Amino acid sequence: MGAVAGRLEQLGGDVHGIIPRALLEYETSKERPSYGKTTVVGDMHTRKRLMAKESHAFIALPGGFGTMEELMEVPPLSVLVSRY
């Protein structure tokens, strides 16, 4: 995901990472560059809700069960957020 975020930023796009506090120490490091804006939230539900609210599009890169779960949950959330 870092390569995609880096390239998007090079092309002038906006990068906004949203990460739950519990994953912050595992998913960030001084060795890895950070791109754009990072928002730290309290839990995964808040992350998904904010992703649905802030995004125009989603991409999913190969991952694990969490990636699949988000891929299935975020599109319906996007519809709900836009309507209510």
Secondary structure, DSSP 8 states (H G I E B T S, - for coil): -HHHHHHHHHTT---EEEEEGGGHHHH--SSS---SEEEEESSHHHHHHHHHHH-S-----S--HHHHHHHHHHHHHHHHHHH-
